[in-house]
Amino acid sequence: METTTLEYYAIQLKNIIDSEDDILEKEANMHLLSEELMNSVWCMTIQMKENEVKSSLSSEGYKAYKKEERTVQYAHGRMTFVRTPFKKDKNDKPFFPADEWLGLGKYQRNSPGFTAKIMQIAPDITSYEKTSRVINHLTTNTVSRSTVMRAVKLYGKRADEYHKHQEVYPEVIENKDKKKVDKIYIEGDAVCFKKQNGEMQFVHVFILHDGVETVSNNRKQSKNMLYFVDIRRKKARDRLKSYLQTHYDMKNIMVIANSDGGSGYEEAVFRDIAGVCGSFEYFIDRYHVSRKLEERVQLEEFIPLFQQAINSGELNKLKMVFDTYESNLETEEQFYHSKKLKNYLIRHWKHLASFTKRGYNIVKEGIGIMESQLRHFTYRLKHCGRHWGKGLNGMAQLLASQKNGDFKQIYLRSWKSEFSLDDSLRGNMSNRLDLRDMNKFTPHVGVKQGRLTLPDKKYVR
């Protein structure tokens, strides 16, 4: 950049500082000035890049046409720049190298990076409207609640695309590369929400981790925890099952499962997820047992006695507590609740036994954590005075990505290059798949990643 240009902006900044405006007004003007400076550099850089590729494009038969202006919102501010369209024939659709370099699609108002910021902020704020207001306060950009909603839905689509790709082309890992651990823990539960049409919708959450590790004197945490989330229970369950098969050497691993035993989260479901493994132990979540006691025991002073009987693991003690409890009941409703509780506890009795009662010398750690982990989802998805629409799955996937750390991989679709099949294998498969199946592999059309150089091949628009 020429020194005179720097001097010009230095003088403008000095004028802002010397002005009689209050400090807030001064900082706002400084922000606008820095935006203007960046815009100047932006335009100069695009001009330099276009000069570099003009000759190569000309050799391919492209002609430069009249420059066109475009405005795009970036995280650092709004950029207005001109770029050159190229065509082989005047009736062809224009090709803009600058748009390719910057990863900009046609009519795209927000840059890929700024859209990513919107997606990352949205889960931390309780509504789309509040998200847009926060962004508008912190930047010179203008973002509406509809823009936030579309960004969330876009992430949901890309997450679905990512998970679907994993189902079609599961990652191949040799046994020697698979994780070999003594134990893994899996839990599952669902959260219910009301949709805009009044129907109920569930978000299903499965979690996986390798046990507990000490991170400080007074703090422990689960190791390698991952979340498998979807509004379709089968999808979330199948992703967890596939992950175990491709990432763990299961033949010697003890699988410890825990749930409330509700529909879709029974012992059989978790046995199916675990598949062939070293051993399998299923527990009914003690938090839900405690809630069941509070719900069904009509005389509160008996709740500790029921807890002691359950902890002892001796069915005779439980029956003695029931005998004493029922001798103090008076109404039909009380006996009704007692019968319900008795059936519940006896039905799940073997799943309430402790590790010791099952013959294991294992410290009870890392199990029964689902309720605390669900708060990450319920805080954002529930109790905010709204009914969800199509954005529910997108928001759930964003919340899961916050925990799993895979936001960038899903958003940029970098997995396409990491997991793609080589050309020869794709050719062999095409001979075996009919047209209906091939529709599964239609490329997703969306924002392209920017490139700094043009390839030799022709651009297909």
C-alpha positions in Angstrom: 0.0 0.0 0.0 1.3 3.5 -0.9 2.5 5.6 2.0 0.1 8.4 0.9 -2.9 6.1 1.4 -1.7 5.3 4.9 -1.2 8.9 5.7 -4.7 9.7 4.5 -6.3 7.2 6.9 -3.9 8.4 9.7 -5.2 11.9 9.2 -8.8 10.7 9.2 -8.2 8.8 12.5 -6.6 11.9 14.0 -9.6 14.0 13.1 -11.9 11.5 14.8 -9.8 11.6 17.9 -9.6 15.4 17.9 -13.4 15.7 17.4 -15.8 16.8 20.1 -17.8 13.6 19.8 -18.3 11.4 22.9 -16.1 8.3 23.2 -18.8 6.0 22.0 -19.3 8.0 18.8 -15.5 8.2 18.3 -15.2 4.4 18.6 -18.1 3.9 16.2 -16.4 6.2 13.6 -13.1 4.4 14.1 -14.8 1.2 13.3 -16.3 2.6 10.1 -12.9 4.0 9.2 -11.1 0.7 9.7 -13.9 -0.9 7.5 -13.2 1.6 4.8 -9.4 1.0 5.0 -10.0 -2.8 4.8 -12.3 -2.2 1.8 -9.6 -0.3 0.0 -7.1 -3.1 0.5 -9.8 -5.7 -0.5 -10.4 -4.0 -3.8 -6.6 -3.7 -4.5 -6.1 -7.3 -3.8 -8.9 -8.5 -6.1 -7.5 -6.3 -8.9 -4.0 -7.9 -8.4 -5.4 -11.4 -8.4 -7.4 -10.7 -11.6 -4.4 -9.3 -13.3 -2.5 -12.6 -12.5 -5.1 -14.8 -14.1 -6.2 -12.8 -17.1 -3.6 -14.2 -19.5 -4.4 -17.8 -18.5 -8.1 -17.3 -18.9 -7.6 -15.5 -22.2 -5.6 -18.6 -23.5 -8.6 -20.7 -22.6 -11.0 -18.5 -24.7 -12.4 -16.3 -21.9 -13.0 -12.6 -22.4 -13.3 -10.0 -19.7 -16.5 -8.0 -19.5 -17.6 -4.8 -17.7 -16.8 -5.0 -13.9 -19.7 -5.5 -11.6 -20.1 -4.4 -8.0 -20.9 -6.6 -5.1 -21.5 -6.1 -1.3 -20.9 -8.9 1.2 -21.0 -8.9 5.0 -17.9 -10.3 6.7 -17.2 -10.7 10.4 -15.0 -7.6 10.2 -17.6 -5.6 8.4 -19.4 -4.9 5.1 -17.2 -5.1 2.0 -18.2 -3.5 -1.3 -15.9 -4.4 -4.2 -15.9 -4.7 -8.0 -14.8 -7.8 -9.8 -14.5 -8.8 -13.4 -16.9 -11.3 -15.1 -15.4 -13.6 -17.7 -17.2 -15.4 -20.6 -16.3 -17.4 -23.6 -19.4 -16.2 -25.4 -21.5 -13.1 -24.6 -24.6 -15.4 -24.1 -22.8 -17.6 -21.5 -23.3 -17.2 -17.8 -20.6 -15.0 -16.4 -17.7 -16.6 -14.4 -16.3 -14.5 -11.5 -12.9 -15.7 -10.4 -13.1 -13.3 -7.4 -16.3 -15.0 -6.2 -14.5 -18.4 -6.4 -11.5 -17.2 -4.4 -13.8 -15.8 -1.7 -16.1 -18.8 -1.6 -19.1 -16.8 -2.5 -22.2 -18.2 -4.1 -24.6 -16.3 -6.4 -26.8 -13.8 -4.4 -24.9 -14.7 -1.2 -25.1 -11.7 1.1 -23.1 -13.1 4.0 -19.6 -14.6 3.7 -19.0 -18.2 4.7 -17.0 -17.1 7.7 -19.7 -14.7 8.9 -22.4 -17.3 8.4 -20.3 -19.7 10.6 -20.2 -17.0 13.3 -24.0 -16.7 13.2 -24.3 -20.5 13.6 -21.8 -20.6 16.5 -23.5 -17.8 18.4 -27.1 -19.0 17.9 -27.0 -21.9 20.3 -25.7 -19.7 23.1 -28.6 -17.2 22.9 -32.2 -18.0 23.7 -33.9 -16.9 20.5 -33.2 -16.0 16.9 -34.4 -12.5 17.6 -31.9 -12.0 20.4 -29.1 -13.5 18.3 -29.7 -11.0 15.5 -29.8 -8.1 18.0 -26.5 -9.2 19.6 -24.8 -9.4 16.2 -26.2 -6.1 15.1 -24.9 -4.4 18.3 -21.4 -5.9 18.0 -20.9 -5.3 14.2 -21.8 -2.8 11.6 -23.6 -5.6 9.7 -27.4 -6.1 9.6 -28.7 -9.5 10.4 -32.4 -10.4 10.8 -34.0 -13.2 12.8 -34.8 -14.9 9.5 -31.1 -14.9 8.6 -30.3 -16.6 11.8 -33.0 -19.2 11.3 -31.8 -19.9 7.8 -28.2 -20.4 9.0 -29.4 -22.9 11.7 -31.4 -24.8 9.1 -28.4 -24.8 6.7 -26.3 -26.4 9.4 -29.0 -29.0 10.1 -28.9 -29.9 6.4 -25.1 -30.2 6.3 -25.1 -32.3 9.4 -27.7 -34.6 7.9 -25.5 -34.8 4.7 -22.5 -35.6 6.8 -24.2 -38.4 8.8 -25.8 -39.8 5.6 -22.4 -39.9 4.0 -21.0 -41.9 6.9 -23.8 -44.4 6.6 -23.2 -44.9 2.9 -19.4 -44.9 3.2 -18.5 -45.9 6.7 -14.9 -45.1 7.6 -12.7 -48.2 7.3 -10.3 -48.6 10.1 -8.0 -51.6 10.5 -8.1 -53.6 13.8 -4.7 -52.3 14.8 -5.9 -48.8 14.6 -9.1 -49.3 16.6 -9.3 -48.2 20.2 -8.6 -50.8 22.8 -10.0 -49.9 26.2 -11.3 -51.9 29.1 -14.7 -50.2 29.4 -17.0 -47.9 27.5 -20.2 -46.2 28.8 -23.3 -45.5 26.7 -26.4 -43.8 27.8 -29.5 -42.6 26.0 -32.6 -40.4 26.6 -35.0 -38.1 24.8 -36.3 -34.6 25.3 -39.8 -33.6 24.2 -40.8 -30.3 22.6 -43.9 -28.9 21.1 -43.9 -28.0 17.4 -45.6 -25.0 15.8 -48.5 -27.2 14.7 -49.1 -28.4 18.2 -47.6 -31.9 17.7 -44.9 -33.2 20.0 -41.4 -33.7 18.7 -38.5 -35.5 20.4 -34.8 -34.9 20.3 -33.0 -38.1 20.9 -29.5 -38.1 22.6 -27.0 -40.9 23.0 -23.7 -40.3 24.7 -20.5 -42.4 24.7 -17.4 -42.1 26.7 -14.4 -44.2 27.9 -14.7 -43.7 31.6 -13.6 -41.0 34.1 -10.3 -39.2 34.3 -8.9 -36.8 37.0 -8.1 -33.4 35.6 -7.3 -31.7 39.0 -7.4 -32.4 42.7 -11.1 -31.7 43.0 -12.4 -32.3 39.5 -13.0 -35.3 37.3 -14.4 -35.6 33.8 -15.6 -38.2 31.3 -12.9 -39.2 28.8 -13.6 -38.8 25.0 -17.3 -38.1 25.4 -19.3 -37.9 22.2 -22.9 -37.0 21.5 -25.1 -38.7 18.9 -28.2 -36.5 18.4 -31.1 -36.5 16.0 -34.9 -35.9 15.9 -35.1 -39.5 14.6 -34.2 -42.0 17.3 -33.1 -44.7 14.8 -30.7 -42.3 13.1 -29.0 -41.4 16.4 -28.9 -45.0 17.6 -27.5 -46.3 14.3 -24.8 -43.6 14.2 -23.6 -44.6 17.7 -23.6 -48.3 16.7 -21.6 -47.6 13.5 -19.1 -45.5 15.5 -18.5 -48.3 18.0 -17.9 -50.8 15.1 -15.5 -48.6 13.2 -13.6 -47.0 16.1 -13.4 -49.6 18.8 -12.0 -53.1 19.0 -15.1 -54.4 20.8 -14.2 -58.1 21.3 -12.6 -57.5 24.8 -14.5 -54.3 25.9 -17.0 -54.2 28.7 -20.0 -52.1 27.7 -21.8 -50.4 30.5 -25.2 -49.0 29.5 -27.6 -46.9 31.4 -31.1 -45.4 30.7 -34.5 -44.9 32.2 -35.8 -48.0 30.4 -38.4 -46.1 28.5 -39.7 -46.9 25.0 -36.7 -47.0 22.6 -34.2 -47.1 25.4 -34.7 -50.6 26.8 -31.9 -53.1 27.5 -32.4 -54.8 24.1 -31.7 -51.5 22.3 -28.4 -51.1 24.1 -27.4 -54.7 23.5 -28.0 -54.2 19.8 -25.8 -51.1 19.9 -23.0 -52.9 21.7 -23.1 -55.8 19.3 -20.4 -58.4 19.9 -18.4 -57.3 22.8 -16.4 -58.7 25.8 -19.3 -58.3 28.3 -22.4 -56.2 28.7 -24.1 -54.7 31.8 -27.2 -52.6 31.7 -28.4 -50.4 34.5 -31.7 -48.5 35.1 -30.8 -44.9 35.8 -31.0 -44.2 39.6 -32.1 -40.6 39.0 -35.3 -41.9 37.4 -35.8 -44.5 40.1 -35.7 -41.7 42.7 -38.2 -39.7 40.7 -40.4 -42.7 40.5 -40.3 -43.1 44.3 -41.2 -39.5 44.8 -44.1 -39.9 42.3 -45.5 -43.1 43.7 -44.7 -43.2 47.4 -47.6 -41.4 49.1 -46.0 -41.4 52.6 -42.7 -39.5 52.3 -41.1 -41.0 55.4 -40.9 -44.3 53.6 -38.8 -43.0 50.7 -35.5 -43.5 52.5 -36.5 -47.1 53.5 -37.2 -47.9 49.8 -33.8 -46.4 48.9 -32.0 -48.5 51.5 -33.7 -51.7 50.3 -32.9 -50.9 46.6 -29.2 -50.2 47.5 -29.0 -53.4 49.5 -29.8 -55.4 46.4 -31.9 -57.8 48.5 -35.4 -58.4 47.2 -36.6 -59.7 50.5 -35.8 -56.4 52.2 -37.8 -54.6 49.5 -40.8 -56.8 50.0 -40.6 -56.2 53.8 -40.7 -52.4 53.2 -43.7 -52.8 50.9 -45.5 -54.9 53.6 -44.9 -52.2 56.2 -45.7 -49.4 53.8 -49.0 -50.9 52.6 -50.1 -51.6 56.1 -50.2 -47.8 56.6 -52.1 -47.0 53.4 -55.8 -46.0 53.6 -57.2 -45.1 50.2 -57.6 -46.9 46.9 -55.4 -44.3 45.2 -52.6 -45.0 47.6 -52.8 -48.7 46.9 -52.9 -48.1 43.2 -49.6 -46.1 43.3 -48.1 -48.8 45.5 -48.9 -51.5 43.0 -47.5 -49.5 40.2 -44.3 -48.9 42.1 -44.0 -52.6 43.0 -44.4 -53.7 39.4 -41.8 -51.1 38.2 -39.2 -52.1 40.8 -39.6 -55.9 40.4 -39.6 -55.5 36.6 -36.3 -53.7 36.7 -34.8 -55.4 39.8 -31.9 -57.1 38.1 -31.0 -53.8 36.4 -30.8 -52.0 39.8 -28.1 -54.3 41.2 -24.8 -52.6 41.9 -21.5 -53.5 40.3 -20.6 -55.4 43.5 -23.8 -57.4 43.5 -23.0 -58.3 39.9 -19.5 -59.6 40.9 -17.4 -56.7 39.6 -14.8 -54.7 41.6 -15.6 -51.5 39.8 -16.0 -48.0 41.2 -19.3 -46.5 40.2 -18.1 -43.6 38.1 -19.1 -42.3 34.8 -22.6 -43.8 34.9 -25.9 -42.0 35.3 -24.7 -38.7 33.8 -27.4 -38.3 31.2 -29.6 -35.9 33.0 -26.8 -33.5 33.7 -25.7 -33.7 30.1 -29.2 -33.1 28.7 -29.2 -29.7 30.3 -26.9 -28.5 27.5 -29.8 -29.2 25.2 -32.9 -28.4 27.3 -31.5 -25.0 28.4 -31.6 -23.8 24.7 -34.4 -25.9 23.3 -37.0 -25.7 26.2 -38.5 -23.2 28.5 -37.9 -20.3 26.1 -41.6 -19.6 25.4 -41.6 -20.9 21.8 -42.7 -23.8 19.6 -40.1 -25.3 17.3 -40.4 -25.7 13.5 -37.9 -27.1 11.0 -35.0 -25.5 12.8 -35.2 -27.9 15.7 -32.8 -30.5 14.3 -30.4 -27.8 13.1 -30.2 -26.3 16.6 -29.8 -29.7 18.1 -26.9 -30.5 15.8 -25.2 -27.2 16.6 -25.5 -28.0 20.3 -24.0 -31.4 19.7 -21.2 -29.9 17.6 -20.3 -27.6 20.5 -19.6 -30.7 22.6 -18.1 -32.9 19.8 -15.9 -30.2 18.4 -16.8 -31.1 14.8 -18.5 -27.8 13.7 -15.8 -26.9 11.2 -15.7 -30.3 9.6 -19.4 -30.4 9.1 -19.9 -26.8 8.0 -17.0 -26.8 5.5 -17.8 -30.3 4.4 -14.1 -31.2 4.7 -15.2 -34.8 5.2 -15.9 -35.0 1.5 -12.2 -35.1 0.7 -11.3 -37.1 3.7 -13.7 -40.0 3.1 -14.1 -39.8 -0.7 -13.6 -42.9 -2.7 -11.0 -43.0 -5.5 -12.2 -42.7 -9.1 -11.7 -46.4 -9.9 -13.8 -47.6 -7.0 -16.5 -45.1 -7.8 -16.5 -46.4 -11.4 -16.8 -50.0 -10.2 -19.7 -49.1 -7.9 -21.6 -47.3 -10.6 -21.9 -50.5 -12.5 -23.6 -52.2 -9.6 -26.0 -49.4 -8.5 -29.2 -48.5 -10.3 -30.2 -44.9 -11.0 -32.4 -44.7 -7.9 -29.4 -45.6 -5.7 -27.2 -43.2 -7.5 -29.5 -40.3 -6.6 -28.2 -40.7 -3.1 -24.8 -39.4 -4.2 -26.0 -36.2 -5.8 -23.5 -33.5 -4.7 -24.8 -31.0 -2.3 -25.0 -27.5 -3.8 -24.0 -24.8 -1.4 -21.2 -22.4 -0.6 -17.9 -23.3 -2.2 -14.6 -23.0 -0.4 -12.4 -20.2 -1.7 -9.3 -20.9 -3.6 -6.3 -18.7 -4.1 -5.4 -20.0 -7.6 -7.3 -21.1 -10.6 -7.0 -24.7 -11.7 -6.2 -25.6 -15.3 -9.6 -27.3 -15.8 -12.6 -25.4 -17.1 -15.0 -24.0 -14.5 -18.5 -25.5 -14.7 -21.1 -22.9 -13.6 
